[in-house]
Amino acid sequence: MLGIRAFSPYYYGNPIYLEKFGYLNDTKEEYDLVFMGSSRTLRQVNPKHVDEELSADTQSFNLGAGGTFGLQVLYAAEHLLLDRDVLPNLRLLVVELQLPQPIADANLHAARSKYYIDSKRYNSAADFVHAYYSPAEASVYNQNYRSAWLERLMNIGLIRAQLFSLFSPRNGGHFLGEQENGYVPLDDENGKRSYQERRRDFIENKDLYLKEFYSNRDRQLEGVDVGEAYLQEHLDLINLGRRKGIHVVFVLLPGGFHLPQAGTMAIYNQIPSDCRIDVGSRGKWPILYDPALYFDRGHLNEVGADLLSKFLAEELRTLFDRVHLADERN
């Protein structure tokens, strides 16, 4: 049954990717700017406002997907650059800067936890966990990554997802959003129980979260080792983009009121200056850490997302001017 994988799209294990890539494969829209990342991209980057602010005939699409973190996004972005049949007009790929998330024991055998763990991603994961975590934690996390890699290698537990990806309907879908540009604000989910609970938790425990956040906001974030292989994946993606005529940019997005995540700034500082944008650091963007702009502890509400999208567009315009992207796009 290994042959099924050869006919399955590379994103077959991610339901949101199935929906969004299916749309991109079928649509005639000529998107030239794409955003990729986790729920912080999905819920917070509005292509409509970005295009309006840029005023440069840009047509952008939000390819963000909830629960899709560092390694999975880098895997999908690499294949997107290699597969020029999708988004043939792509000129700028903006990728959310993230760290890998360990595979939880409960999710270990799920297709979504392993479909992207090829040899390159496993090497990066192993290097990252041994550099970033304590020896005891690294041993556990590496064992789960190794299991996921081996199961993917032998196609264990993946056939159902592969078959579904080949025969599932590809028209429409919730995660395209009302504007069919891939943006779905959390305000649109407020009728669902799980999101109502997240909203209520933030409101009821906001003071506690803010106290914990601000007491830790100045802790040292630089100088953290994330592993050479994981850092290199970012640089490789930039170089692959250059060979394909696509400018790859990594973006720091607001992290919400979680404790500061050591490591993202360390990666950011080692990425070439013409391939990075900061619209998330607390020092530069204190306005984006106003609790009134948040839906839950980790995500902006629609008002906050509109503001972030405006700032992101302004930073992109500055980047265009600095590296002459505007000329390349015409």
C-alpha positions as CSV (number, residue, x, y, z in Angstrom):
1,M,0.0,0.0,0.0
2,L,3.0,2.3,-0.1
3,G,2.0,3.2,-3.7
4,I,-1.0,5.1,-2.4
5,R,1.3,7.7,-0.9
6,A,2.8,8.4,-4.3
7,F,-0.5,9.6,-5.5
8,S,-1.5,11.5,-2.4
9,P,-0.8,15.2,-2.0
10,Y,2.1,16.0,0.3
11,Y,-0.3,17.7,2.7
12,Y,-2.7,14.8,3.0
13,G,-2.5,14.5,6.8
14,N,-3.7,18.0,7.5
15,P,-7.5,18.5,7.0
16,I,-7.2,22.3,6.8
17,Y,-4.5,22.0,4.2
18,L,-6.7,19.6,2.3
19,E,-9.4,22.3,2.2
20,K,-7.2,25.2,1.3
21,F,-4.8,23.5,-1.1
22,G,-7.8,22.0,-2.8
23,Y,-9.3,25.4,-3.3
24,L,-6.0,26.8,-4.6
25,N,-5.7,23.9,-7.0
26,D,-9.2,24.6,-8.4
27,T,-9.4,28.4,-8.3
28,K,-8.4,30.6,-11.1
29,E,-7.3,33.4,-8.7
30,E,-3.8,34.6,-9.3
31,Y,-2.4,34.8,-5.8
32,D,1.1,36.3,-5.6
33,L,1.4,36.7,-1.8
34,V,0.8,33.8,0.6
35,F,0.9,33.6,4.4
36,M,1.7,30.3,6.1
37,G,1.7,29.4,9.8
38,S,-0.4,28.2,12.7
39,S,-3.7,29.4,14.1
40,R,-2.0,32.7,14.8
41,T,-1.8,33.2,11.0
42,L,-5.1,31.7,10.3
43,R,-6.9,33.8,12.9
44,Q,-5.0,37.0,12.8
45,V,-3.9,37.8,9.2
46,N,-6.6,39.3,7.0
47,P,-5.4,39.3,3.3
48,K,-8.2,41.8,2.4
49,H,-6.7,44.4,4.7
50,V,-3.2,43.6,3.7
51,D,-4.0,44.1,0.0
52,E,-5.9,47.3,0.7
53,E,-2.9,48.7,2.7
54,L,-0.3,47.7,0.2
55,S,-2.2,49.2,-2.8
56,A,0.1,47.5,-5.2
57,D,-2.2,45.2,-7.1
58,T,-1.3,42.4,-4.6
59,Q,-3.6,39.4,-4.3
60,S,-2.9,37.5,-1.1
61,F,-4.1,34.3,0.5
62,N,-4.0,33.0,4.1
63,L,-2.7,29.4,4.1
64,G,-2.5,29.3,7.9
65,A,-3.8,26.2,9.7
66,G,-4.6,25.6,13.4
67,G,-2.3,23.2,15.2
68,T,0.3,23.5,12.5
69,F,3.7,24.3,14.0
70,G,7.3,24.9,13.0
71,L,8.3,21.6,11.3
72,Q,4.9,21.0,9.6
73,V,4.9,24.5,8.2
74,L,8.5,24.3,6.9
75,Y,7.6,20.9,5.3
76,A,4.6,22.3,3.5
77,A,6.4,25.6,2.5
78,E,9.3,23.6,1.0
79,H,6.9,21.5,-1.1
80,L,4.9,24.5,-2.1
81,L,8.0,26.1,-3.5
82,L,8.9,22.9,-5.4
83,D,5.4,22.5,-6.8
84,R,5.0,25.4,-9.1
85,D,1.7,24.0,-10.6
86,V,0.1,25.5,-7.4
87,L,0.3,29.3,-7.2
88,P,2.4,29.8,-10.4
89,N,2.2,33.6,-9.8
90,L,3.6,33.4,-6.3
91,R,6.3,36.1,-5.7
92,L,6.3,36.4,-1.9
93,L,5.9,33.7,0.8
94,V,5.5,35.0,4.4
95,V,6.1,32.2,6.9
96,E,5.3,32.5,10.6
97,L,8.4,32.0,12.8
98,Q,7.8,29.2,15.3
99,L,9.5,26.5,17.3
100,P,8.6,22.8,16.8
101,Q,6.0,21.4,19.2
102,P,6.7,18.0,20.8
103,I,4.3,15.2,19.7
104,A,2.1,14.3,22.6
105,D,1.7,10.7,23.5
106,A,-2.0,10.9,22.9
107,N,-1.4,12.1,19.3
108,L,1.6,9.9,18.5
109,H,-0.2,7.6,16.1
110,A,-2.4,10.1,14.4
111,A,-1.8,10.8,10.7
112,R,-1.5,14.5,11.3
113,S,1.3,14.0,13.8
114,K,3.5,12.0,11.3
115,Y,2.7,12.6,7.7
116,Y,5.3,15.4,7.5
117,I,8.1,13.6,9.5
118,D,10.4,12.7,6.6
119,S,14.1,12.2,7.2
120,K,14.9,15.9,7.0
121,R,12.2,16.9,9.5
122,Y,13.2,14.1,11.9
123,N,16.9,15.2,11.8
124,S,15.8,18.7,12.5
125,A,13.5,17.6,15.3
126,A,16.1,15.4,17.0
127,D,18.7,18.2,16.8
128,F,16.2,20.7,18.2
129,V,15.0,18.7,21.2
130,H,18.5,17.8,22.3
131,A,19.6,21.4,22.0
132,Y,16.6,23.0,23.6
133,Y,15.3,20.7,26.3
134,S,16.8,18.9,29.3
135,P,18.3,15.5,28.6
136,A,15.3,13.7,30.2
137,E,12.8,15.7,28.2
138,A,14.8,15.4,25.0
139,S,14.9,11.6,25.3
140,V,11.1,11.4,25.5
141,Y,10.4,13.9,22.8
142,N,13.0,12.4,20.4
143,Q,11.5,8.9,21.0
144,N,8.1,10.2,19.8
145,Y,9.6,11.9,16.8
146,R,11.5,8.7,15.9
147,S,8.3,6.6,16.2
148,A,6.5,9.1,13.9
149,W,9.3,9.0,11.4
150,L,9.4,5.2,11.3
151,E,5.6,4.9,11.0
152,R,5.7,7.3,8.1
153,L,8.6,5.5,6.5
154,M,6.6,2.2,6.6
155,N,3.3,3.9,6.0
156,I,1.7,2.7,9.2
157,G,-1.6,4.2,10.1
158,L,-1.6,6.6,7.1
159,I,-3.6,4.8,4.4
160,R,-7.0,6.0,5.5
161,A,-5.8,9.7,5.4
162,Q,-4.2,9.1,2.0
163,L,-7.3,7.6,0.5
164,F,-9.4,10.4,2.0
165,S,-7.1,13.0,0.5
166,L,-7.7,11.5,-3.0
167,F,-11.4,11.2,-2.8
168,S,-12.6,13.9,-0.5
169,P,-14.7,16.8,-1.9
170,R,-12.6,19.9,-2.5
171,N,-15.2,22.6,-3.1
172,G,-16.0,25.2,-0.4
173,G,-15.1,24.7,3.3
174,H,-15.2,26.5,6.6
175,F,-11.5,27.4,6.7
176,L,-11.7,29.4,3.5
177,G,-13.6,32.1,5.5
178,E,-16.4,34.3,4.4
179,Q,-14.1,36.2,2.0
180,E,-12.7,32.9,0.6
181,N,-9.1,34.2,1.2
182,G,-8.3,31.7,4.0
183,Y,-8.8,34.1,6.9
184,V,-11.2,33.0,9.7
185,P,-11.2,35.2,12.8
186,L,-12.0,33.6,16.1
187,D,-15.0,35.8,16.5
188,D,-16.6,33.7,13.8
189,E,-16.3,30.6,16.0
190,N,-17.9,32.1,19.1
191,G,-21.0,30.0,18.7
192,K,-19.0,26.8,19.2
193,R,-18.7,25.5,22.7
194,S,-14.9,24.9,22.8
195,Y,-14.3,28.5,21.7
196,Q,-16.8,29.8,24.1
197,E,-14.9,28.0,26.9
198,R,-11.6,29.5,25.7
199,R,-13.2,33.0,25.7
200,R,-14.7,32.6,29.1
201,D,-11.4,31.3,30.5
202,F,-9.5,34.3,29.3
203,I,-12.1,36.7,30.7
204,E,-12.3,35.0,34.1
205,N,-8.5,34.5,34.5
206,K,-7.3,37.5,32.6
207,D,-5.7,39.2,35.7
208,L,-3.8,36.0,36.6
209,Y,-2.5,35.5,33.0
210,L,-1.4,39.2,32.8
211,K,0.4,39.1,36.1
212,E,2.2,35.9,35.1
213,F,3.0,37.3,31.6
214,Y,4.4,40.7,32.8
215,S,6.4,39.1,35.5
216,N,8.2,37.1,32.9
217,R,8.2,39.4,29.9
218,D,11.8,40.6,30.3
219,R,13.4,37.2,30.8
220,Q,16.3,36.5,28.5
221,L,15.2,35.2,25.1
222,E,18.4,35.5,23.1
223,G,21.3,33.1,23.1
224,V,19.0,30.0,23.3
225,D,20.2,27.0,21.3
226,V,17.6,25.7,18.9
227,G,19.9,23.3,17.1
228,E,21.8,24.0,13.9
229,A,19.7,21.7,11.7
230,Y,16.4,23.5,12.7
231,L,17.9,26.9,12.1
232,Q,19.3,25.7,8.7
233,E,15.8,24.7,7.6
234,H,14.9,28.3,7.6
235,L,17.9,29.3,5.6
236,D,17.4,26.5,3.2
237,L,13.8,27.6,2.5
238,I,15.1,31.2,1.8
239,N,17.6,29.8,-0.6
240,L,15.1,27.5,-2.3
241,G,12.8,30.5,-2.8
242,R,15.6,32.5,-4.4
243,R,16.2,29.7,-6.9
244,K,12.5,29.6,-7.7
245,G,12.2,33.4,-8.0
246,I,10.1,33.7,-4.8
247,H,11.1,35.9,-1.9
248,V,10.7,34.0,1.5
249,V,10.1,36.1,4.6
250,F,9.8,34.9,8.2
251,V,7.5,36.9,10.4
252,L,7.3,37.2,14.2
253,L,3.6,37.4,15.2
254,P,2.2,38.3,18.6
255,G,2.4,35.4,21.0
256,G,-0.5,36.5,23.2
257,F,-0.3,36.2,27.0
258,H,1.6,33.0,27.1
259,L,5.0,33.0,28.8
260,P,7.7,34.2,26.4
261,Q,8.9,31.4,24.2
262,A,12.6,31.3,24.2
263,G,14.1,30.5,20.9
264,T,12.1,32.4,18.3
265,M,14.0,35.6,18.7
266,A,17.3,33.6,18.5
267,I,16.2,32.3,15.1
268,Y,15.0,35.7,14.0
269,N,18.3,37.3,14.7
270,Q,20.1,34.8,12.5
271,I,17.9,35.2,9.5
272,P,19.0,37.7,6.8
273,S,17.5,41.2,7.4
274,D,15.8,41.2,4.0
275,C,14.0,38.0,4.9
276,R,12.4,38.8,8.3
277,I,9.7,41.0,9.7
278,D,8.8,41.8,13.3
279,V,5.2,42.5,14.0
280,G,5.0,40.6,17.2
281,S,7.8,41.5,19.7
282,R,6.5,43.2,22.9
283,G,9.1,45.9,22.8
284,K,8.3,47.1,19.3
285,W,4.5,46.5,19.3
286,P,3.2,47.1,22.9
287,I,-0.2,48.1,21.4
288,L,-0.7,44.6,20.2
289,Y,-0.6,43.3,23.8
290,D,-3.7,45.3,24.9
291,P,-6.0,42.7,26.5
292,A,-9.0,44.4,24.8
293,L,-7.7,43.2,21.5
294,Y,-7.7,39.5,22.5
295,F,-10.3,36.8,22.0
296,D,-8.4,34.3,24.2
297,R,-5.1,34.0,25.9
298,G,-3.2,33.4,22.7
299,H,-5.1,35.0,19.8
300,L,-6.2,38.5,18.8
301,N,-9.9,39.2,18.2
302,E,-11.1,40.5,14.9
303,V,-10.4,44.1,15.9
304,G,-6.9,43.2,16.9
305,A,-6.4,41.1,13.7
306,D,-7.4,44.1,11.6
307,L,-4.8,46.2,13.4
308,L,-2.1,43.5,13.0
309,S,-2.9,43.1,9.3
310,K,-2.4,46.9,8.9
311,F,1.0,46.8,10.7
312,L,2.0,43.8,8.7
313,A,1.2,45.5,5.4
314,E,3.2,48.5,6.4
315,E,6.2,46.4,7.3
316,L,5.9,44.5,3.9
317,R,5.8,47.8,2.1
318,T,9.0,48.9,3.8
319,L,10.5,45.5,2.8
320,F,9.4,46.0,-0.8
321,D,11.1,49.3,-1.0
322,R,14.3,48.0,0.7
323,V,14.8,45.0,-1.5
324,H,13.1,46.3,-4.7
325,L,10.4,43.7,-4.6
326,A,7.9,46.1,-6.1
327,D,10.0,46.2,-9.3
328,E,10.4,42.5,-9.5
329,R,6.6,42.0,-9.2
330,N,5.8,44.2,-12.2
